[in-house]
Amino acid sequence: MKERQSRLKAIKNLIKNNTIESQDDLLALLQKEGFEVTQATLSRDLKLLKVGKVPDGKSGYMYAFPGEEESSESESIYVHDFLRGYVSIDWSGNMVVIKTFSGHANSVCNAVDNFNLDEVLGTVAGDNCMFACLKEGLTGEDFMQALKKHIPGLED
């Protein structure tokens, strides 16, 4: 019984912290965490946890928990705003500069703020670029890694 509880906890954490589109993807992540589980057991676990699929903001679906649909829909709006407005991302030390199309810096900045990235201390938007100041010791690579959890297809 203890293994089941720890597996359910791992499933919750994986779904909350990753964009997972299929049971095969989830199964692979669980195996990396050291859980030996069959597809049938995973299906029962997902049913027990009442996990469903919601739009991922692109053209597919991802796993989410009940009540997360609204926040997932909001996040997909922020993903769309970010992708629609950004031109490039560059950094130096703990400062990230995101160049945007003219007039899109505020919506891109708002998206970054609403992703609630632990790495970001604060953001400032202009007209065609925004700045993100990262926590001491973090770099643009850390920022990109965190951002890609929200926007998996994002290129540097």
VMD Tcl script that builds the backbone (N, CA, C; Angstrom):
set m [mol new atoms 468]
animate dup $m
set s [atomselect $m all]
$s set {name element resname resid chain x y z} {
  {N N MET 1 A 0.834 -1.194 0.000}
  {CA C MET 1 A 0.000 0.000 0.000}
  {C C MET 1 A 0.873 1.249 0.000}
  {N N LYS 2 A 2.023 1.183 0.694}
  {CA C LYS 2 A 2.884 2.359 0.764}
  {C C LYS 2 A 3.411 2.721 -0.626}
  {N N GLU 3 A 3.764 1.706 -1.436}
  {CA C GLU 3 A 4.273 1.994 -2.770}
  {C C GLU 3 A 3.204 2.688 -3.611}
  {N N ARG 4 A 1.960 2.282 -3.452}
  {CA C ARG 4 A 0.877 2.902 -4.211}
  {C C ARG 4 A 0.747 4.380 -3.851}
  {N N GLN 5 A 0.799 4.687 -2.556}
  {CA C GLN 5 A 0.682 6.081 -2.121}
  {C C GLN 5 A 1.837 6.927 -2.649}
  {N N SER 6 A 3.044 6.379 -2.596}
  {CA C SER 6 A 4.184 7.148 -3.098}
  {C C SER 6 A 4.117 7.289 -4.618}
  {N N ARG 7 A 3.585 6.274 -5.306}
  {CA C ARG 7 A 3.412 6.360 -6.760}
  {C C ARG 7 A 2.366 7.417 -7.107}
  {N N LEU 8 A 1.247 7.456 -6.355}
  {CA C LEU 8 A 0.212 8.461 -6.596}
  {C C LEU 8 A 0.765 9.867 -6.360}
  {N N LYS 9 A 1.577 10.008 -5.330}
  {CA C LYS 9 A 2.191 11.306 -5.041}
  {C C LYS 9 A 3.132 11.702 -6.183}
  {N N ALA 10 A 3.898 10.738 -6.681}
  {CA C ALA 10 A 4.812 11.014 -7.793}
  {C C ALA 10 A 4.035 11.416 -9.048}
  {N N ILE 11 A 2.922 10.739 -9.302}
  {CA C ILE 11 A 2.083 11.084 -10.464}
  {C C ILE 11 A 1.588 12.517 -10.335}
  {N N LYS 12 A 1.107 12.880 -9.145}
  {CA C LYS 12 A 0.632 14.262 -8.922}
  {C C LYS 12 A 1.732 15.269 -9.207}
  {N N ASN 13 A 2.915 15.023 -8.657}
  {CA C ASN 13 A 4.032 15.951 -8.852}
  {C C ASN 13 A 4.441 16.049 -10.320}
  {N N LEU 14 A 4.481 14.916 -10.998}
  {CA C LEU 14 A 4.879 14.917 -12.409}
  {C C LEU 14 A 3.880 15.696 -13.264}
  {N N ILE 15 A 2.596 15.496 -13.008}
  {CA C ILE 15 A 1.576 16.184 -13.802}
  {C C ILE 15 A 1.578 17.677 -13.503}
  {N N LYS 16 A 1.786 18.037 -12.246}
  {CA C LYS 16 A 1.800 19.459 -11.890}
  {C C LYS 16 A 3.022 20.183 -12.441}
  {N N ASN 17 A 4.146 19.485 -12.586}
  {CA C ASN 17 A 5.399 20.137 -12.958}
  {C C ASN 17 A 5.842 19.911 -14.397}
  {N N ASN 18 A 5.057 19.171 -15.175}
  {CA C ASN 18 A 5.434 18.876 -16.554}
  {C C ASN 18 A 4.207 18.964 -17.450}
  {N N THR 19 A 4.427 19.202 -18.726}
  {CA C THR 19 A 3.359 19.114 -19.714}
  {C C THR 19 A 3.406 17.685 -20.248}
  {N N ILE 20 A 2.421 16.888 -19.848}
  {CA C ILE 20 A 2.400 15.473 -20.218}
  {C C ILE 20 A 1.209 15.238 -21.125}
  {N N GLU 21 A 1.473 14.762 -22.333}
  {CA C GLU 21 A 0.434 14.621 -23.337}
  {C C GLU 21 A -0.134 13.210 -23.440}
  {N N SER 22 A 0.600 12.201 -22.961}
  {CA C SER 22 A 0.118 10.825 -23.124}
  {C C SER 22 A 0.509 9.958 -21.934}
  {N N GLN 23 A -0.174 8.818 -21.817}
  {CA C GLN 23 A 0.172 7.872 -20.754}
  {C C GLN 23 A 1.578 7.326 -20.964}
  {N N ASP 24 A 1.978 7.162 -22.224}
  {CA C ASP 24 A 3.337 6.672 -22.499}
  {C C ASP 24 A 4.382 7.641 -21.941}
  {N N ASP 25 A 4.139 8.955 -22.116}
  {CA C ASP 25 A 5.070 9.959 -21.577}
  {C C ASP 25 A 5.112 9.882 -20.052}
  {N N LEU 26 A 3.934 9.767 -19.441}
  {CA C LEU 26 A 3.861 9.684 -17.982}
  {C C LEU 26 A 4.522 8.407 -17.479}
  {N N LEU 27 A 4.286 7.322 -18.170}
  {CA C LEU 27 A 4.890 6.042 -17.803}
  {C C LEU 27 A 6.419 6.137 -17.836}
  {N N ALA 28 A 6.961 6.778 -18.872}
  {CA C ALA 28 A 8.416 6.939 -18.984}
  {C C ALA 28 A 8.964 7.782 -17.832}
  {N N LEU 29 A 8.253 8.858 -17.472}
  {CA C LEU 29 A 8.688 9.699 -16.357}
  {C C LEU 29 A 8.647 8.939 -15.031}
  {N N LEU 30 A 7.605 8.147 -14.851}
  {CA C LEU 30 A 7.515 7.334 -13.627}
  {C C LEU 30 A 8.659 6.327 -13.550}
  {N N GLN 31 A 8.989 5.723 -14.674}
  {CA C GLN 31 A 10.085 4.759 -14.694}
  {C C GLN 31 A 11.411 5.441 -14.362}
  {N N LYS 32 A 11.596 6.684 -14.833}
  {CA C LYS 32 A 12.808 7.435 -14.480}
  {C C LYS 32 A 12.866 7.698 -12.981}
  {N N GLU 33 A 11.676 7.833 -12.344}
  {CA C GLU 33 A 11.597 8.055 -10.900}
  {C C GLU 33 A 11.774 6.747 -10.123}
  {N N GLY 34 A 11.891 5.609 -10.837}
  {CA C GLY 34 A 12.125 4.331 -10.177}
  {C C GLY 34 A 10.886 3.491 -9.914}
  {N N PHE 35 A 9.756 3.844 -10.516}
  {CA C PHE 35 A 8.527 3.081 -10.318}
  {C C PHE 35 A 8.336 2.075 -11.447}
  {N N GLU 36 A 8.124 0.827 -11.070}
  {CA C GLU 36 A 7.790 -0.224 -12.029}
  {C C GLU 36 A 6.274 -0.300 -12.074}
  {N N VAL 37 A 5.677 0.159 -13.161}
  {CA C VAL 37 A 4.224 0.209 -13.238}
  {C C VAL 37 A 3.771 -0.173 -14.650}
  {N N THR 38 A 2.643 -0.878 -14.730}
  {CA C THR 38 A 2.091 -1.254 -16.027}
  {C C THR 38 A 1.141 -0.169 -16.521}
  {N N GLN 39 A 0.832 -0.228 -17.810}
  {CA C GLN 39 A -0.102 0.724 -18.398}
  {C C GLN 39 A -1.474 0.616 -17.724}
  {N N ALA 40 A -1.906 -0.610 -17.429}
  {CA C ALA 40 A -3.215 -0.816 -16.795}
  {C C ALA 40 A -3.257 -0.198 -15.396}
  {N N THR 41 A -2.185 -0.377 -14.629}
  {CA C THR 41 A -2.125 0.208 -13.283}
  {C C THR 41 A -2.114 1.732 -13.367}
  {N N LEU 42 A -1.370 2.257 -14.316}
  {CA C LEU 42 A -1.325 3.702 -14.492}
  {C C LEU 42 A -2.707 4.241 -14.858}
  {N N SER 43 A -3.417 3.551 -15.714}
  {CA C SER 43 A -4.776 3.971 -16.082}
  {C C SER 43 A -5.684 4.008 -14.858}
  {N N ARG 44 A -5.583 2.990 -14.000}
  {CA C ARG 44 A -6.393 2.969 -12.773}
  {C C ARG 44 A -5.998 4.120 -11.843}
  {N N ASP 45 A -4.700 4.383 -11.744}
  {CA C ASP 45 A -4.230 5.500 -10.896}
  {C C ASP 45 A -4.781 6.830 -11.401}
  {N N LEU 46 A -4.750 7.042 -12.707}
  {CA C LEU 46 A -5.253 8.287 -13.283}
  {C C LEU 46 A -6.756 8.430 -13.035}
  {N N LYS 47 A -7.472 7.322 -13.123}
  {CA C LYS 47 A -8.914 7.355 -12.862}
  {C C LYS 47 A -9.171 7.673 -11.387}
  {N N LEU 48 A -8.412 7.042 -10.497}
  {CA C LEU 48 A -8.556 7.286 -9.064}
  {C C LEU 48 A -8.280 8.760 -8.717}
  {N N LEU 49 A -7.265 9.340 -9.355}
  {CA C LEU 49 A -6.899 10.736 -9.110}
  {C C LEU 49 A -7.797 11.720 -9.861}
  {N N LYS 50 A -8.706 11.178 -10.687}
  {CA C LYS 50 A -9.629 12.005 -11.491}
  {C C LYS 50 A -8.874 12.934 -12.434}
  {N N VAL 51 A -7.782 12.423 -12.994}
  {CA C VAL 51 A -6.982 13.191 -13.939}
  {C C VAL 51 A -7.697 13.208 -15.278}
  {N N GLY 52 A -7.725 14.358 -15.912}
  {CA C GLY 52 A -8.329 14.494 -17.230}
  {C C GLY 52 A -7.378 15.199 -18.170}
  {N N LYS 53 A -7.819 15.390 -19.404}
  {CA C LYS 53 A -7.005 16.105 -20.384}
  {C C LYS 53 A -7.653 17.443 -20.687}
  {N N VAL 54 A -6.814 18.462 -20.804}
  {CA C VAL 54 A -7.260 19.815 -21.126}
  {C C VAL 54 A -6.396 20.332 -22.278}
  {N N PRO 55 A -6.874 21.341 -23.014}
  {CA C PRO 55 A -6.059 21.907 -24.103}
  {C C PRO 55 A -4.726 22.415 -23.569}
  {N N ASP 56 A -3.663 22.185 -24.357}
  {CA C ASP 56 A -2.329 22.599 -23.913}
  {C C ASP 56 A -1.915 23.976 -24.419}
  {N N GLY 57 A -2.805 24.665 -25.121}
  {CA C GLY 57 A -2.486 25.996 -25.608}
  {C C GLY 57 A -1.863 25.998 -26.985}
  {N N LYS 58 A -1.588 24.816 -27.520}
  {CA C LYS 58 A -1.054 24.713 -28.877}
  {C C LYS 58 A -2.121 24.020 -29.712}
  {N N SER 59 A -1.891 22.777 -30.050}
  {CA C SER 59 A -2.901 22.059 -30.820}
  {C C SER 59 A -3.175 20.683 -30.230}
  {N N GLY 60 A -2.764 20.482 -29.005}
  {CA C GLY 60 A -2.940 19.179 -28.378}
  {C C GLY 60 A -3.579 19.287 -27.007}
  {N N TYR 61 A -3.393 18.224 -26.226}
  {CA C TYR 61 A -3.968 18.157 -24.892}
  {C C TYR 61 A -2.905 17.699 -23.911}
  {N N MET 62 A -3.140 18.002 -22.628}
  {CA C MET 62 A -2.221 17.587 -21.576}
  {C C MET 62 A -3.027 17.155 -20.353}
  {N N TYR 63 A -2.403 16.373 -19.485}
  {CA C TYR 63 A -3.059 15.919 -18.270}
  {C C TYR 63 A -3.169 17.052 -17.255}
  {N N ALA 64 A -4.295 17.074 -16.536}
  {CA C ALA 64 A -4.509 18.064 -15.474}
  {C C ALA 64 A -5.462 17.471 -14.445}
  {N N PHE 65 A -5.454 18.049 -13.260}
  {CA C PHE 65 A -6.337 17.612 -12.186}
  {C C PHE 65 A -7.645 18.390 -12.217}
  {N N PRO 66 A -8.697 17.841 -11.601}
  {CA C PRO 66 A -9.966 18.585 -11.554}
  {C C PRO 66 A -9.751 19.958 -10.935}
  {N N GLY 67 A -10.402 20.956 -11.486}
  {CA C GLY 67 A -10.251 22.302 -10.973}
  {C C GLY 67 A -9.079 23.044 -11.567}
  {N N GLU 68 A -8.173 22.322 -12.221}
  {CA C GLU 68 A -7.023 22.958 -12.854}
  {C C GLU 68 A -7.355 23.404 -14.266}
  {N N GLU 69 A -8.504 22.972 -14.766}
  {CA C GLU 69 A -8.855 23.287 -16.145}
  {C C GLU 69 A -8.879 24.795 -16.359}
  {N N GLU 70 A -9.471 25.513 -15.414}
  {CA C GLU 70 A -9.543 26.964 -15.550}
  {C C GLU 70 A -8.155 27.579 -15.566}
  {N N SER 71 A -7.280 27.133 -14.659}
  {CA C SER 71 A -5.937 27.700 -14.649}
  {C C SER 71 A -5.149 27.247 -15.870}
  {N N SER 72 A -5.412 26.035 -16.374}
  {CA C SER 72 A -4.746 25.573 -17.583}
  {C C SER 72 A -5.190 26.390 -18.784}
  {N N GLU 73 A -6.482 26.724 -18.822}
  {CA C GLU 73 A -6.972 27.567 -19.907}
  {C C GLU 73 A -6.346 28.941 -19.824}
  {N N SER 74 A -6.211 29.497 -18.618}
  {CA C SER 74 A -5.556 30.789 -18.449}
  {C C SER 74 A -4.111 30.698 -18.894}
  {N N GLU 75 A -3.429 29.628 -18.496}
  {CA C GLU 75 A -2.030 29.474 -18.886}
  {C C GLU 75 A -1.917 29.379 -20.396}
  {N N SER 76 A -2.848 28.693 -21.051}
  {CA C SER 76 A -2.764 28.588 -22.505}
  {C C SER 76 A -2.916 29.957 -23.159}
  {N N ILE 77 A -3.676 30.855 -22.547}
  {CA C ILE 77 A -3.795 32.228 -23.056}
  {C C ILE 77 A -2.454 32.941 -22.923}
  {N N TYR 78 A -1.786 32.769 -21.774}
  {CA C TYR 78 A -0.484 33.398 -21.574}
  {C C TYR 78 A 0.557 32.824 -22.539}
  {N N VAL 79 A 0.510 31.516 -22.769}
  {CA C VAL 79 A 1.423 30.891 -23.728}
  {C C VAL 79 A 1.194 31.512 -25.110}
  {N N HIS 80 A -0.063 31.638 -25.493}
  {CA C HIS 80 A -0.403 32.221 -26.791}
  {C C HIS 80 A 0.092 33.667 -26.882}
  {N N ASP 81 A -0.139 34.456 -25.843}
  {CA C ASP 81 A 0.321 35.844 -25.817}
  {C C ASP 81 A 1.840 35.922 -25.953}
  {N N PHE 82 A 2.532 35.054 -25.227}
  {CA C PHE 82 A 3.995 35.053 -25.283}
  {C C PHE 82 A 4.467 34.725 -26.690}
  {N N LEU 83 A 3.955 33.617 -27.242}
  {CA C LEU 83 A 4.404 33.175 -28.566}
  {C C LEU 83 A 4.046 34.185 -29.654}
  {N N ARG 84 A 2.932 34.845 -29.521}
  {CA C ARG 84 A 2.496 35.832 -30.509}
  {C C ARG 84 A 3.378 37.077 -30.472}
  {N N GLY 85 A 3.911 37.419 -29.300}
  {CA C GLY 85 A 4.612 38.685 -29.162}
  {C C GLY 85 A 6.123 38.656 -29.164}
  {N N TYR 86 A 6.732 37.534 -28.788}
  {CA C TYR 86 A 8.190 37.570 -28.623}
  {C C TYR 86 A 8.908 37.380 -29.962}
  {N N VAL 87 A 10.084 38.007 -30.048}
  {CA C VAL 87 A 10.922 37.894 -31.233}
  {C C VAL 87 A 12.174 37.080 -30.908}
  {N N SER 88 A 12.834 37.426 -29.788}
  {CA C SER 88 A 14.055 36.716 -29.407}
  {C C SER 88 A 14.287 36.842 -27.903}
  {N N ILE 89 A 15.123 35.946 -27.401}
  {CA C ILE 89 A 15.474 35.941 -25.977}
  {C C ILE 89 A 16.993 35.877 -25.879}
  {N N ASP 90 A 17.558 36.770 -25.072}
  {CA C ASP 90 A 19.000 36.762 -24.847}
  {C C ASP 90 A 19.246 37.128 -23.388}
  {N N TRP 91 A 20.446 36.895 -22.894}
  {CA C TRP 91 A 20.729 37.178 -21.491}
  {C C TRP 91 A 22.209 37.449 -21.285}
  {N N SER 92 A 22.469 38.097 -20.181}
  {CA C SER 92 A 23.822 38.337 -19.711}
  {C C SER 92 A 23.761 38.263 -18.187}
  {N N GLY 93 A 24.504 37.347 -17.626}
  {CA C GLY 93 A 24.447 37.160 -16.177}
  {C C GLY 93 A 23.042 36.791 -15.751}
  {N N ASN 94 A 22.510 37.549 -14.790}
  {CA C ASN 94 A 21.164 37.238 -14.304}
  {C C ASN 94 A 20.098 38.174 -14.904}
  {N N MET 95 A 20.424 38.819 -16.028}
  {CA C MET 95 A 19.459 39.678 -16.725}
  {C C MET 95 A 19.047 39.016 -18.038}
  {N N VAL 96 A 17.735 38.930 -18.257}
  {CA C VAL 96 A 17.196 38.358 -19.490}
  {C C VAL 96 A 16.495 39.474 -20.254}
  {N N VAL 97 A 16.758 39.548 -21.549}
  {CA C VAL 97 A 16.099 40.520 -22.418}
  {C C VAL 97 A 15.273 39.747 -23.439}
  {N N ILE 98 A 13.979 40.043 -23.472}
  {CA C ILE 98 A 13.098 39.423 -24.459}
  {C C ILE 98 A 12.648 40.534 -25.404}
  {N N LYS 99 A 13.117 40.458 -26.647}
  {CA C LYS 99 A 12.687 41.426 -27.656}
  {C C LYS 99 A 11.330 40.977 -28.184}
  {N N THR 100 A 10.452 41.959 -28.401}
  {CA C THR 100 A 9.092 41.662 -28.843}
  {C C THR 100 A 8.742 42.495 -30.072}
  {N N PHE 101 A 7.654 42.122 -30.704}
  {CA C PHE 101 A 7.105 42.982 -31.741}
  {C C PHE 101 A 6.624 44.253 -31.054}
  {N N SER 102 A 6.646 45.351 -31.785}
  {CA C SER 102 A 6.249 46.635 -31.216}
  {C C SER 102 A 4.850 46.551 -30.609}
  {N N GLY 103 A 4.742 47.010 -29.356}
  {CA C GLY 103 A 3.458 47.003 -28.665}
  {C C GLY 103 A 3.115 45.713 -27.951}
  {N N HIS 104 A 3.981 44.704 -28.018}
  {CA C HIS 104 A 3.687 43.407 -27.406}
  {C C HIS 104 A 4.448 43.150 -26.112}
  {N N ALA 105 A 5.318 44.069 -25.716}
  {CA C ALA 105 A 6.143 43.822 -24.530}
  {C C ALA 105 A 5.306 43.625 -23.274}
  {N N ASN 106 A 4.233 44.411 -23.117}
  {CA C ASN 106 A 3.399 44.264 -21.924}
  {C C ASN 106 A 2.729 42.901 -21.846}
  {N N SER 107 A 2.207 42.392 -22.969}
  {CA C SER 107 A 1.536 41.087 -22.917}
  {C C SER 107 A 2.536 39.958 -22.703}
  {N N VAL 108 A 3.744 40.079 -23.274}
  {CA C VAL 108 A 4.784 39.068 -23.051}
  {C C VAL 108 A 5.240 39.120 -21.592}
  {N N CYS 109 A 5.416 40.320 -21.076}
  {CA C CYS 109 A 5.820 40.501 -19.683}
  {C C CYS 109 A 4.750 39.940 -18.737}
  {N N ASN 110 A 3.492 40.236 -19.032}
  {CA C ASN 110 A 2.382 39.722 -18.231}
  {C C ASN 110 A 2.373 38.192 -18.244}
  {N N ALA 111 A 2.658 37.602 -19.395}
  {CA C ALA 111 A 2.717 36.143 -19.486}
  {C C ALA 111 A 3.818 35.588 -18.592}
  {N N VAL 112 A 5.008 36.173 -18.681}
  {CA C VAL 112 A 6.131 35.718 -17.848}
  {C C VAL 112 A 5.765 35.848 -16.369}
  {N N ASP 113 A 5.159 36.967 -15.992}
  {CA C ASP 113 A 4.748 37.155 -14.597}
  {C C ASP 113 A 3.757 36.085 -14.159}
  {N N ASN 114 A 2.817 35.742 -15.026}
  {CA C ASN 114 A 1.785 34.774 -14.658}
  {C C ASN 114 A 2.245 33.321 -14.715}
  {N N PHE 115 A 3.406 33.070 -15.309}
  {CA C PHE 115 A 3.979 31.725 -15.247}
  {C C PHE 115 A 4.529 31.451 -13.845}
  {N N ASN 116 A 4.679 32.517 -13.031}
  {CA C ASN 116 A 5.166 32.387 -11.649}
  {C C ASN 116 A 6.475 31.606 -11.560}
  {N N LEU 117 A 7.433 32.000 -12.364}
  {CA C LEU 117 A 8.722 31.323 -12.377}
  {C C LEU 117 A 9.499 31.690 -11.115}
  {N N ASP 118 A 9.922 30.696 -10.363}
  {CA C ASP 118 A 10.688 30.933 -9.137}
  {C C ASP 118 A 12.002 31.655 -9.418}
  {N N GLU 119 A 12.514 31.496 -10.630}
  {CA C GLU 119 A 13.804 32.069 -10.989}
  {C C GLU 119 A 13.759 33.595 -11.120}
  {N N VAL 120 A 12.564 34.164 -11.360}
  {CA C VAL 120 A 12.436 35.578 -11.683}
  {C C VAL 120 A 12.161 36.421 -10.436}
  {N N LEU 121 A 12.993 37.453 -10.236}
  {CA C LEU 121 A 12.761 38.408 -9.156}
  {C C LEU 121 A 11.722 39.449 -9.572}
  {N N GLY 122 A 11.812 39.911 -10.811}
  {CA C GLY 122 A 10.884 40.919 -11.297}
  {C C GLY 122 A 11.068 41.159 -12.776}
  {N N THR 123 A 10.092 41.857 -13.368}
  {CA C THR 123 A 10.122 42.143 -14.799}
  {C C THR 123 A 9.773 43.605 -15.039}
  {N N VAL 124 A 10.234 44.125 -16.178}
  {CA C VAL 124 A 9.913 45.482 -16.608}
  {C C VAL 124 A 9.685 45.418 -18.113}
  {N N ALA 125 A 8.588 46.057 -18.573}
  {CA C ALA 125 A 8.274 46.052 -20.001}
  {C C ALA 125 A 8.420 47.441 -20.584}
  {N N GLY 126 A 8.909 47.491 -21.803}
  {CA C GLY 126 A 8.943 48.736 -22.571}
  {C C GLY 126 A 7.909 48.623 -23.677}
  {N N ASP 127 A 8.279 49.061 -24.883}
  {CA C ASP 127 A 7.375 48.962 -26.023}
  {C C ASP 127 A 7.678 47.724 -26.861}
  {N N ASN 128 A 8.988 47.486 -27.101}
  {CA C ASN 128 A 9.358 46.354 -27.941}
  {C C ASN 128 A 10.397 45.439 -27.286}
  {N N CYS 129 A 10.494 45.514 -25.962}
  {CA C CYS 129 A 11.337 44.555 -25.234}
  {C C CYS 129 A 10.941 44.560 -23.763}
  {N N MET 130 A 11.314 43.503 -23.098}
  {CA C MET 130 A 11.083 43.409 -21.658}
  {C C MET 130 A 12.328 42.829 -21.013}
  {N N PHE 131 A 12.513 43.139 -19.745}
  {CA C PHE 131 A 13.647 42.648 -18.983}
  {C C PHE 131 A 13.128 41.809 -17.826}
  {N N ALA 132 A 13.849 40.738 -17.535}
  {CA C ALA 132 A 13.567 39.937 -16.348}
  {C C ALA 132 A 14.866 39.851 -15.550}
  {N N CYS 133 A 14.792 40.222 -14.300}
  {CA C CYS 133 A 15.933 40.091 -13.401}
  {C C CYS 133 A 15.776 38.757 -12.668}
  {N N LEU 134 A 16.809 37.931 -12.754}
  {CA C LEU 134 A 16.771 36.609 -12.124}
  {C C LEU 134 A 17.412 36.654 -10.743}
  {N N LYS 135 A 17.081 35.671 -9.938}
  {CA C LYS 135 A 17.678 35.565 -8.608}
  {C C LYS 135 A 19.188 35.379 -8.736}
  {N N GLU 136 A 19.883 35.846 -7.718}
  {CA C GLU 136 A 21.339 35.766 -7.677}
  {C C GLU 136 A 21.807 34.339 -7.952}
  {N N GLY 137 A 22.802 34.209 -8.834}
  {CA C GLY 137 A 23.384 32.907 -9.130}
  {C C GLY 137 A 22.691 32.159 -10.262}
  {N N LEU 138 A 21.558 32.662 -10.722}
  {CA C LEU 138 A 20.856 32.009 -11.826}
  {C C LEU 138 A 21.221 32.686 -13.141}
  {N N THR 139 A 21.086 31.931 -14.219}
  {CA C THR 139 A 21.472 32.440 -15.532}
  {C C THR 139 A 20.308 32.329 -16.516}
  {N N GLY 140 A 20.532 32.842 -17.698}
  {CA C GLY 140 A 19.543 32.739 -18.761}
  {C C GLY 140 A 19.199 31.309 -19.096}
  {N N GLU 141 A 20.176 30.415 -18.990}
  {CA C GLU 141 A 19.898 28.993 -19.234}
  {C C GLU 141 A 18.873 28.468 -18.231}
  {N N ASP 142 A 19.006 28.867 -16.974}
  {CA C ASP 142 A 18.042 28.457 -15.947}
  {C C ASP 142 A 16.653 29.005 -16.279}
  {N N PHE 143 A 16.607 30.266 -16.711}
  {CA C PHE 143 A 15.344 30.885 -17.101}
  {C C PHE 143 A 14.706 30.132 -18.261}
  {N N MET 144 A 15.505 29.817 -19.275}
  {CA C MET 144 A 14.970 29.111 -20.448}
  {C C MET 144 A 14.431 27.736 -20.066}
  {N N GLN 145 A 15.142 27.037 -19.207}
  {CA C GLN 145 A 14.685 25.725 -18.748}
  {C C GLN 145 A 13.329 25.836 -18.057}
  {N N ALA 146 A 13.174 26.826 -17.206}
  {CA C ALA 146 A 11.912 27.032 -16.492}
  {C C ALA 146 A 10.806 27.455 -17.459}
  {N N LEU 147 A 11.134 28.326 -18.399}
  {CA C LEU 147 A 10.142 28.805 -19.366}
  {C C LEU 147 A 9.657 27.667 -20.263}
  {N N LYS 148 A 10.557 26.765 -20.623}
  {CA C LYS 148 A 10.196 25.640 -21.490}
  {C C LYS 148 A 9.267 24.641 -20.804}
  {N N LYS 149 A 9.171 24.694 -19.488}
  {CA C LYS 149 A 8.185 23.856 -18.799}
  {C C LYS 149 A 6.777 24.351 -19.097}
  {N N HIS 150 A 6.646 25.638 -19.388}
  {CA C HIS 150 A 5.360 26.218 -19.729}
  {C C HIS 150 A 5.130 26.252 -21.236}
  {N N ILE 151 A 6.238 26.370 -21.979}
  {CA C ILE 151 A 6.181 26.449 -23.433}
  {C C ILE 151 A 7.188 25.437 -23.995}
  {N N PRO 152 A 6.823 24.142 -24.025}
  {CA C PRO 152 A 7.786 23.092 -24.385}
  {C C PRO 152 A 8.461 23.263 -25.750}
  {N N GLY 153 A 7.784 23.803 -26.748}
  {CA C GLY 153 A 8.376 23.921 -28.085}
  {C C GLY 153 A 9.209 25.160 -28.294}
  {N N LEU 154 A 9.403 25.958 -27.260}
  {CA C LEU 154 A 10.111 27.231 -27.385}
  {C C LEU 154 A 11.568 27.005 -27.757}
  {N N GLU 155 A 12.049 27.792 -28.730}
  {CA C GLU 155 A 13.453 27.718 -29.128}
  {C C GLU 155 A 14.204 28.908 -28.561}
  {N N ASP 156 A 15.479 28.706 -28.259}
  {CA C ASP 156 A 16.313 29.779 -27.698}
  {C C ASP 156 A 16.523 30.883 -28.714}
}
mol reanalyze $m
mol bondsrecalc $m
mol representation Tube
mol addrep $m
